[in-house]
Amino acid sequence: MKRLTIALAILLPILASSKETTQALAQGFSKWIAEEFEDEPVATSMHSQEADPDHDGLSNLMEYALDTDPLFPTHQLPAKTTIDASGIAYTYSADNVKSDIRYQVESSRDLRTWRPVKSETLKAKGSVELRTAKIPLDQGKIFLRLTIRPTQLD
């Protein structure tokens, strides 16, 4: 019997200090930060993209992308993984209004080399799409991650 290993990770592969990143997120992310932290006495360092003020393991940029609260820990990720005879399906929500970011599911066999996985839209409600990325179960271990990148860096 084959053993199947699946690992999911939410990773942020960009640096907040880059000039391009800051410019790309100037409107959407910055506006969101101002609104989310409006009444909070939080240090400015907690406003950066990779800061995690609620210590739940999700950066502010990931919280922005996934519509979670950066000041209240998220205990369940707004994504779902299912396995059936056809393979692994990673399902997540993406907000098209956030034109300053791009959602991308990636797969790896060794955690070093990552390849994009094509996502398809299952359904849409307003600006939010429910998307899924599928991988066949034809090979050994597989790792999946959802990355969020500013569109200007593509």
N, CA, C and O of each residue as an XYZ file, in Angstrom:
616
protein
N       0.848     -1.175      0.000
C       0.000      0.000      0.000
C       0.895      1.240      0.000
O       1.850      1.330      0.771
N       0.575      2.180     -0.866
C       1.331      3.432     -0.938
C       0.962      4.337      0.222
O      -0.191      4.388      0.649
N       1.940      5.034      0.714
C       1.693      6.001      1.780
C       1.615      7.390      1.163
O       2.476      7.769      0.369
N       0.609      8.131      1.519
C       0.397      9.469      0.983
C       0.687     10.489      2.063
O       0.156     10.399      3.170
N       1.524     11.451      1.747
C       1.835     12.527      2.684
C       1.365     13.834      2.086
O       1.718     14.173      0.957
N       0.575     14.564      2.838
C       0.086     15.859      2.388
C       0.413     16.879      3.464
O       0.143     16.654      4.644
N       0.983     17.977      3.066
C       1.256     19.070      4.000
C       0.752     20.356      3.384
O       0.971     20.615      2.200
N       0.083     21.154      4.177
C      -0.400     22.440      3.706
C       0.289     23.531      4.493
O       0.455     23.429      5.708
N       0.684     24.564      3.799
C       1.340     25.677      4.468
C       0.862     26.969      3.843
O       0.658     27.046      2.632
N       0.685     27.966      4.655
C       0.385     29.302      4.165
C       1.686     30.078      4.336
O       2.135     30.323      5.455
N       2.277     30.456      3.219
C       3.582     31.103      3.254
C       3.538     32.435      2.535
O       2.757     32.620      1.601
N       4.356     33.339      2.960
C       4.458     34.652      2.341
C       5.865     34.813      1.777
O       6.798     35.083      2.533
N       6.038     34.656      0.465
C       7.382     34.674     -0.104
C       7.856     36.050     -0.568
O       8.636     36.135     -1.517
N       7.411     37.118      0.069
C       7.852     38.456     -0.330
C       8.317     39.215      0.898
O       7.989     38.850      2.027
N       9.075     40.262      0.676
C       9.579     41.079      1.765
C       8.854     42.412      1.806
O       8.660     43.049      0.770
N       8.457     42.833      2.982
C       7.736     44.096      3.124
C       8.625     45.288      2.834
O       8.126     46.369      2.519
N       9.916     45.114      2.932
C      10.817     46.245      2.762
C      11.064     46.612      1.293
O      11.657     47.653      1.010
N      10.615     45.765      0.358
C      10.882     46.093     -1.038
C      10.030     47.266     -1.504
O       8.858     47.380     -1.144
N      10.624     48.124     -2.299
C       9.942     49.316     -2.803
C       8.731     48.939     -3.651
O       7.674     49.561     -3.544
N       8.889     47.909     -4.501
C       7.805     47.475     -5.377
C       6.617     46.964     -4.574
O       5.469     47.260     -4.905
N       6.886     46.200     -3.523
C       5.818     45.652     -2.696
C       5.037     46.777     -2.040
O       3.806     46.769     -2.056
N       5.725     47.724     -1.477
C       5.068     48.847     -0.813
C       4.197     49.630     -1.776
O       3.071     49.995     -1.436
N       4.701     49.894     -2.980
C       3.925     50.625     -3.977
C       2.718     49.824     -4.443
O       1.637     50.386     -4.618
N       2.885     48.512     -4.649
C       1.802     47.667     -5.141
C       0.638     47.601     -4.158
O      -0.520     47.496     -4.561
N       0.948     47.663     -2.894
C      -0.088     47.534     -1.873
C      -0.549     48.867     -1.301
O      -1.301     48.899     -0.327
N      -0.109     49.951     -1.892
C      -0.369     51.280     -1.339
C      -1.850     51.566     -1.118
O      -2.209     52.178     -0.112
N      -2.703     51.147     -2.018
C      -4.109     51.497     -1.877
C      -4.887     50.462     -1.075
O      -5.404     50.789     -0.006
N      -4.988     49.227     -1.554
C      -5.812     48.214     -0.906
C      -5.362     47.814      0.487
O      -6.104     47.963      1.458
N      -4.144     47.307      0.579
C      -3.627     46.828      1.860
C      -3.500     47.961      2.868
O      -3.905     47.810      4.020
N      -2.946     49.086      2.451
C      -2.754     50.214      3.368
C      -4.091     50.739      3.900
O      -4.211     51.084      5.076
N      -5.071     50.792      3.033
C      -6.407     51.221      3.461
C      -6.983     50.223      4.471
O      -7.572     50.621      5.476
N      -6.812     48.941      4.200
C      -7.288     47.891      5.100
C      -6.603     47.996      6.463
O      -7.261     47.899      7.499
N      -5.283     48.196      6.463
C      -4.532     48.348      7.722
C      -5.084     49.530      8.521
O      -5.315     49.416      9.724
N      -5.290     50.655      7.856
C      -5.804     51.851      8.538
C      -7.168     51.575      9.160
O      -7.442     52.021     10.274
N      -8.014     50.854      8.458
C      -9.348     50.539      8.980
C      -9.287     49.522     10.117
O      -9.958     49.690     11.135
N      -8.492     48.473      9.951
C      -8.419     47.406     10.959
C      -7.796     47.879     12.270
O      -8.189     47.418     13.341
N      -6.836     48.789     12.197
C      -6.113     49.227     13.382
C      -6.542     50.619     13.849
O      -5.883     51.225     14.694
N      -7.634     51.115     13.305
C      -8.096     52.475     13.588
C      -8.241     52.775     15.080
O      -7.788     53.823     15.540
N      -8.852     51.889     15.830
C      -9.099     52.121     17.252
C      -8.165     51.335     18.164
O      -8.391     51.261     19.372
N      -7.139     50.763     17.605
C      -6.250     49.909     18.383
C      -4.938     50.608     18.713
O      -4.299     51.173     17.825
N      -4.533     50.577     19.966
C      -3.244     51.166     20.348
C      -2.100     50.187     20.066
O      -1.395     49.754     20.978
N      -1.934     49.853     18.797
C      -0.915     48.884     18.395
C       0.270     49.624     17.800
O       0.101     50.587     17.052
N       1.461     49.173     18.133
C       2.679     49.799     17.607
C       2.676     49.752     16.086
O       2.152     48.811     15.489
N       3.255     50.752     15.470
C       3.314     50.833     14.019
C       3.995     49.618     13.411
O       3.670     49.225     12.290
N       4.927     49.021     14.128
C       5.601     47.828     13.617
C       4.620     46.684     13.392
O       4.909     45.772     12.617
N       3.489     46.716     14.042
C       2.482     45.674     13.882
C       1.621     45.901     12.641
O       0.738     45.093     12.354
N       1.860     46.976     11.903
C       1.098     47.288     10.703
C       1.753     46.738      9.437
O       1.164     46.825      8.360
N       2.944     46.179      9.541
C       3.659     45.712      8.351
C       3.000     44.465      7.769
O       2.175     43.820      8.416
N       3.378     44.143      6.543
C       2.800     42.984      5.863
C       3.078     41.674      6.584
O       2.199     40.818      6.678
N       4.286     41.515      7.090
C       4.593     40.224      7.717
C       4.352     40.190      9.224
O       4.576     39.156      9.852
N       3.910     41.276      9.808
C       3.604     41.286     11.246
C       2.406     40.375     11.521
O       1.557     40.161     10.655
N       2.359     39.850     12.732
C       1.280     38.960     13.155
C       0.822     39.376     14.558
O       1.148     38.700     15.534
N       0.069     40.479     14.673
C      -0.293     41.004     15.985
C      -1.122     40.059     16.857
O      -1.062     40.148     18.083
N      -1.894     39.157     16.245
C      -2.704     38.233     17.055
C      -2.009     36.888     17.280
O      -2.570     36.003     17.926
N      -0.794     36.729     16.754
C       0.043     35.544     16.972
C      -0.635     34.239     16.552
O      -0.491     33.216     17.222
N      -1.375     34.279     15.441
C      -2.033     33.060     14.970
C      -1.283     32.385     13.822
O      -1.746     31.384     13.277
N      -0.119     32.940     13.457
C       0.673     32.353     12.387
C       0.361     32.905     11.008
O       1.006     32.520     10.033
N      -0.617     33.802     10.904
C      -0.961     34.422      9.621
C      -0.478     35.866      9.631
O      -0.811     36.637     10.532
N       0.303     36.221      8.630
C       0.791     37.598      8.523
C      -0.373     38.534      8.209
O      -1.442     38.082      7.797
N      -0.170     39.817      8.401
C      -1.203     40.796      8.047
C      -1.595     40.685      6.579
O      -2.773     40.816      6.245
N      -0.623     40.445      5.693
C      -0.942     40.322      4.272
C      -1.849     39.117      4.024
O      -2.789     39.200      3.233
N      -1.574     38.007      4.690
C      -2.420     36.818      4.532
C      -3.804     37.068      5.133
O      -4.810     36.641      4.568
N      -3.859     37.757      6.272
C      -5.155     38.094      6.891
C      -5.967     38.985      5.942
O      -7.177     38.806      5.807
N      -5.310     39.933      5.294
C      -5.963     40.808      4.314
C      -6.529     39.972      3.163
O      -7.689     40.130      2.784
N      -5.710     39.095      2.620
C      -6.124     38.282      1.478
C      -7.274     37.344      1.812
O      -8.168     37.137      0.992
N      -7.252     36.773      3.020
C      -8.250     35.765      3.399
C      -9.433     36.338      4.183
O     -10.294     35.587      4.641
N      -9.479     37.657      4.338
C     -10.574     38.323      5.066
C     -10.722     37.829      6.494
O     -11.829     37.555      6.956
N      -9.593     37.717      7.191
C      -9.634     37.362      8.605
C      -9.196     38.566      9.430
O      -8.607     39.506      8.898
N      -9.477     38.538     10.698
C      -9.202     39.657     11.591
C      -7.753     39.599     12.076
O      -7.365     38.612     12.700
N      -6.939     40.630     11.809
C      -5.537     40.604     12.223
C      -5.344     40.764     13.728
O      -4.239     40.569     14.234
N      -6.401     41.116     14.439
C      -6.293     41.321     15.887
C      -6.988     40.234     16.700
O      -6.996     40.291     17.930
N      -7.569     39.247     16.026
C      -8.245     38.139     16.701
C      -7.745     36.845     16.068
O      -7.883     36.663     14.858
N      -7.161     35.935     16.866
C      -6.562     34.721     16.304
C      -7.534     33.907     15.449
O      -8.692     33.702     15.814
N      -7.035     33.457     14.320
C      -7.782     32.583     13.424
C      -7.368     31.160     13.748
O      -6.208     30.795     13.564
N      -8.311     30.347     14.234
C      -7.982     28.976     14.616
C      -8.287     27.975     13.517
O      -7.808     26.842     13.552
N      -9.082     28.392     12.542
C      -9.384     27.518     11.421
C      -9.169     28.307     10.131
O      -9.792     29.346      9.916
N      -8.294     27.809      9.292
C      -8.006     28.498      8.047
C      -9.208     28.451      7.113
O      -9.901     27.437      7.035
N      -9.451     29.543      6.410
C     -10.573     29.566      5.470
C     -10.211     28.868      4.163
O     -10.360     29.439      3.083
N      -9.739     27.637      4.268
C      -9.388     26.820      3.112
C      -9.691     25.373      3.479
O      -9.740     25.022      4.658
N      -9.892     24.541      2.472
C     -10.272     23.159      2.723
C      -9.522     22.248      1.764
O      -9.364     22.568      0.586
N      -9.066     21.127      2.267
C      -8.399     20.134      1.443
C      -9.214     18.853      1.465
O      -9.591     18.365      2.530
N      -9.483     18.315      0.291
C     -10.199     17.040      0.194
C      -9.382     16.094     -0.672
O      -8.656     16.513     -1.572
N      -9.521     14.796     -0.373
C      -8.827     13.757     -1.133
C      -9.865     12.743     -1.581
O     -10.674     12.267     -0.784
N      -9.829     12.419     -2.875
C     -10.693     11.365     -3.393
C      -9.902     10.588     -4.443
O      -8.696     10.793     -4.584
N     -10.561      9.707     -5.174
C      -9.882      8.863     -6.156
C      -9.190      9.668     -7.253
O      -8.204      9.206     -7.827
N      -9.699     10.872     -7.553
C      -9.094     11.672     -8.622
C      -7.899     12.499     -8.161
O      -7.128     12.975     -8.993
N      -7.733     12.677     -6.863
C      -6.590     13.428     -6.369
C      -6.899     14.301     -5.173
O      -7.851     14.059     -4.432
N      -6.075     15.323     -4.998
C      -6.193     16.260     -3.891
C      -6.779     17.559     -4.435
O      -6.347     18.057     -5.474
N      -7.754     18.095     -3.733
C      -8.325     19.391     -4.118
C      -8.125     20.359     -2.961
O      -8.526     20.077     -1.832
N      -7.509     21.492     -3.242
C      -7.291     22.552     -2.253
C      -8.237     23.683     -2.631
O      -8.087     24.285     -3.694
N      -9.208     23.978     -1.774
C     -10.242     24.965     -2.063
C     -10.094     26.158     -1.140
O      -9.897     26.002      0.065
N     -10.189     27.354     -1.710
C     -10.000     28.586     -0.953
C     -10.846     29.691     -1.575
O     -11.335     29.547     -2.695
N     -11.017     30.792     -0.849
C     -11.757     31.946     -1.353
C     -10.779     33.037     -1.779
O      -9.738     33.239     -1.154
N     -11.134     33.729     -2.849
C     -10.319     34.833     -3.349
C     -11.236     36.006     -3.664
O     -12.267     35.844     -4.317
N     -10.857     37.173     -3.199
C     -11.662     38.381     -3.390
C     -11.120     39.177     -4.571
O     -10.012     39.710     -4.509
N     -11.897     39.255     -5.640
C     -11.459     39.955     -6.852
C     -11.372     41.465     -6.694
O     -10.730     42.130     -7.507
N     -11.998     42.016     -5.676
C     -11.905     43.459     -5.431
C     -10.466     43.825     -5.046
O     -10.012     44.942     -5.295
N      -9.771     42.883     -4.446
C      -8.381     43.116     -4.023
C      -7.459     42.924     -5.225
O      -6.737     41.932     -5.325
N      -7.501     43.878     -6.114
C      -6.721     43.791     -7.350
C      -5.230     44.024     -7.119
O      -4.435     43.885     -8.049
N      -4.841     44.375     -5.899
C      -3.428     44.606     -5.593
C      -2.679     43.332     -5.223
O      -1.463     43.357     -5.031
N      -3.408     42.206     -5.121
C      -2.758     40.939     -4.771
C      -3.181     39.840     -5.733
O      -4.197     39.942     -6.421
N      -2.361     38.771     -5.761
C      -2.665     37.597     -6.566
C      -2.555     36.363     -5.674
O      -1.600     36.211     -4.912
N      -3.536     35.499     -5.784
C      -3.557     34.244     -5.049
C      -2.959     33.161     -5.949
O      -3.282     33.095     -7.135
N      -2.088     32.309     -5.393
C      -1.518     31.225     -6.193
C      -1.283     30.005     -5.310
O      -0.603     30.095     -4.288
N      -1.840     28.877     -5.702
C      -1.543     27.610     -5.043
C      -0.324     27.037     -5.745
O      -0.222     27.075     -6.972
N       0.599     26.506     -4.953
C       1.816     25.912     -5.494
C       2.021     24.534     -4.880
O       1.580     24.272     -3.761
N       2.693     23.655     -5.618
C       2.985     22.317     -5.113
C       4.485     22.058     -5.160
O       5.219     22.658     -5.945
N       4.913     21.147     -4.297
C       6.324     20.768     -4.245
C       6.437     19.320     -3.779
O       5.613     18.831     -3.007
N       7.463     18.657     -4.260
C       7.761     17.291     -3.800
C       8.873     17.312     -2.742
O       9.051     16.350     -1.996
N       9.630     18.444     -2.689
C      10.803     18.476     -1.821
C      10.902     19.730     -0.935
O      11.893     19.892     -0.222
N       9.916     20.605     -0.965
C       9.884     21.861     -0.212
C      10.945     22.865     -0.673
O      11.149     23.889     -0.020
N      11.616     22.585     -1.782
C      12.591     23.518     -2.340
C      12.109     24.105     -3.665
O      12.187     25.312     -3.892
N      11.618     23.241     -4.516
C      11.151     23.650     -5.833
C       9.627     23.685     -5.824
O       8.969     22.674     -5.579
N       9.079     24.867     -6.097
C       7.626     25.050     -6.072
C       7.125     25.337     -7.481
O       7.732     26.107     -8.226
N       6.014     24.709     -7.833
C       5.400     24.903     -9.148
C       3.965     25.377     -8.976
O       3.256     24.903     -8.088
N       3.531     26.313     -9.822
C       2.148     26.780     -9.733
C       1.163     25.671    -10.089
O       1.430     24.836    -10.954
N       0.032     25.681     -9.412
C      -1.049     24.746     -9.698
C      -2.227     25.580    -10.188
O      -2.636     26.538     -9.531
N      -2.759     25.219    -11.324
C      -3.870     25.964    -11.899
C      -5.108     25.820    -11.008
O      -5.463     24.721    -10.580
N      -5.747     26.950    -10.745
C      -6.995     26.960     -9.969
C      -8.159     27.250    -10.899
O      -8.011     27.963    -11.892
N      -9.294     26.702    -10.577
C     -10.506     27.000    -11.324
C     -11.562     27.525    -10.364
O     -11.581     27.172     -9.185
N     -12.434     28.367    -10.881
C     -13.498     28.942    -10.058
C     -14.669     27.976     -9.998
O     -15.197     27.557    -11.028
N     -15.073     27.623     -8.774
C     -16.221     26.752     -8.581
C     -17.524     27.540     -8.595
O     -18.510     27.138     -9.212
N     -17.498     28.689     -7.889
C     -18.662     29.575     -7.863
C     -18.219     30.948     -7.402
O     -17.136     31.121     -6.844
N     -19.079     31.914     -7.648
C     -18.771     33.292     -7.252
C     -20.008     33.916     -6.637
O     -21.139     33.653     -7.046
N     -19.757     34.751     -5.641
C     -20.830     35.519     -5.009
C     -20.279     36.924     -4.809
O     -19.381     37.138     -3.994
N     -20.815     37.868     -5.550
C     -20.263     39.219     -5.518
C     -18.849     39.191     -6.048
O     -18.599     38.653     -7.126
N     -17.930     39.759     -5.312
C     -16.533     39.795     -5.755
C     -15.725     38.599     -5.259
O     -14.554     38.459     -5.612
N     -16.332     37.737     -4.447
C     -15.599     36.610     -3.866
C     -15.835     35.338     -4.679
O     -16.972     34.945     -4.940
N     -14.733     34.712     -5.069
C     -14.783     33.456     -5.809
C     -14.331     32.314     -4.917
O     -13.387     32.461     -4.141
N     -15.001     31.180     -5.027
C     -14.552     29.953     -4.395
C     -13.748     29.215     -5.458
O     -14.292     28.809     -6.485
N     -12.453     29.043     -5.210
C     -11.551     28.441     -6.190
C     -11.020     27.116     -5.677
O     -10.955     26.886     -4.469
N     -10.644     26.249     -6.598
C     -10.024     24.989     -6.227
C      -8.842     24.697     -7.143
O      -8.870     24.994     -8.337
N      -7.820     24.117     -6.565
C      -6.635     23.664     -7.303
C      -6.554     22.156     -7.096
O      -6.618     21.680     -5.962
N      -6.412     21.403     -8.187
C      -6.412     19.940     -8.095
C      -5.078     19.362     -8.513
O      -4.439     19.832     -9.453
N      -4.663     18.308     -7.776
C      -3.411     17.601     -8.040
C      -3.748     16.106     -8.085
O      -4.418     15.610     -7.179
N      -3.308     15.384     -9.102
C      -3.548     13.936     -9.129
C      -2.714     13.200     -8.072
O      -1.669     13.686     -7.639
N      -3.189     12.037     -7.674
C      -2.499     11.236     -6.650
C      -1.560     10.210     -7.274
O      -1.416      9.115     -6.730
N      -0.931     10.520     -8.374
C      -0.146      9.540     -9.106
C       1.299      9.402     -8.636
O       2.010      8.518     -9.114
N       1.748     10.243     -7.722
C       3.142     10.171     -7.281
C       3.194     10.178     -5.755
O       2.156     10.237     -5.095
N       4.385     10.118     -5.207
C       4.593     10.064     -3.759
C       4.110     11.289     -3.018
O       3.034     11.816     -3.301
N       4.898     11.734     -2.082
C       4.497     12.852     -1.231
C       4.344     14.146     -2.020
O       4.999     14.362     -3.040
N       3.466     14.991     -1.520
C       3.214     16.291     -2.152
C       2.944     17.320     -1.063
O       2.285     17.022     -0.067
N       3.448     18.509     -1.254
C       3.208     19.613     -0.340
C       2.498     20.710     -1.120
O       2.821     20.958     -2.282
N       1.547     21.357     -0.496
C       0.811     22.453     -1.119
C       0.933     23.696     -0.261
O       1.034     23.618      0.964
N       0.923     24.840     -0.918
C       0.899     26.095     -0.176
C       0.108     27.122     -0.974
O       0.031     27.056     -2.201
N      -0.471     28.059     -0.261
C      -1.149     29.195     -0.875
C      -0.257     30.399     -0.661
O       0.081     30.733      0.475
N       0.126     31.052     -1.745
C       0.947     32.247     -1.627
C       0.127     33.454     -2.060
O      -0.766     33.351     -2.901
N       0.444     34.586     -1.472
C      -0.182     35.857     -1.811
C       0.939     36.785     -2.224
O       1.911     36.967     -1.490
N       0.801     37.376     -3.411
C       1.820     38.298     -3.921
C       1.164     39.554     -4.442
O       0.059     39.498     -4.980
N       1.823     40.684     -4.291
C       1.317     41.894     -4.945
C       1.314     41.687     -6.456
O       2.262     41.112     -6.990
N       0.301     42.127     -7.143
C       0.204     41.940     -8.594
C       1.327     42.656     -9.329
O       1.738     42.213    -10.402
N       1.824     43.738     -8.782
C       2.871     44.497     -9.445
C       4.190     43.726     -9.522
O       5.056     44.063    -10.329
N       4.348     42.700     -8.695
C       5.595     41.931     -8.697
C       5.560     40.762     -9.677
O       6.564     40.069     -9.839
N       4.430     40.531    -10.331
C       4.329     39.424    -11.297
C       5.091     39.708    -12.561
O       5.107     38.881    -13.472
